[in-house]
Amino acid sequence: MASTKDVELTAESQSYIDYTNQLKPLNLGQPLDAIRAANEEVAAKHRGDYVFNGTKEEVLVSGEQYQVPVTILRPQGTNESPKCIVIYFHGGGWVWSSRTTHMKLCEMISQ
């Protein structure tokens, strides 16, 4: 098995690893709002200068008891009838993070 010493990382990957290595451990004793704010700050840093080339549409999908906010991302050059779709479900229940913290990832997947 190869060790990490045998792997050549891109500058972007190394930058991410260096950044996450210097983060302080999550203090679960602090208020939830503080944890959320810290996660938003980290996500904003990692969004960097990436620009999504497409359109975003915010809609509400109705359920039996409530409405779920959904962002529809359409890459540039696609029409109203996509040939395929990707549905991204975050498994954490949006307790510590948010749709905002994961939007760059979703934009990159849709691109």
Summary of the structure (lengths in Angstrom):
residues: 111
radius of gyration: 17.6
end to end distance: 33.4
largest distance: 52.7
contacts: 189
relative contact order: 0.16
helix: 34%
strand: 16%
